[in-house]
């Protein structure tokens, strides 16, 4: 059985490494360090899920989310951020994000959300 592909996009290498450790055994992972890289990756590939930070250089996560949804509406997006602002969460959901998780996040929350998206047949 083919592993689902997950794109991890965060400008902090430590966050990318943490998510790699959490998800690498179960899923095929790809990485981007900013929103521009994430959009280009989605344009060239078909990840089932993108896990993206909001605050990044070059292109923030909300703009990347908007562009990803324009390119490939079926890609599921989970936003991760260090900020608990409800207006940002609302904007992310309005742009098509499937969930919003604040840092520091727990491994179980990430795994549960990824599995739920894949099991629901959405991803």
ABEGO torsion letter per residue (X at the ends): XBBBBBBBBBABAAAAAAAAAAAAAABBBBBBABAAAAAAAAAABBBABBBBBABBBGBBAAAAAAAAAAABAABBBBBBBABABAAAAAAAAAAGBABBBBOBBBAAAAAAAAAAAAAAGAX
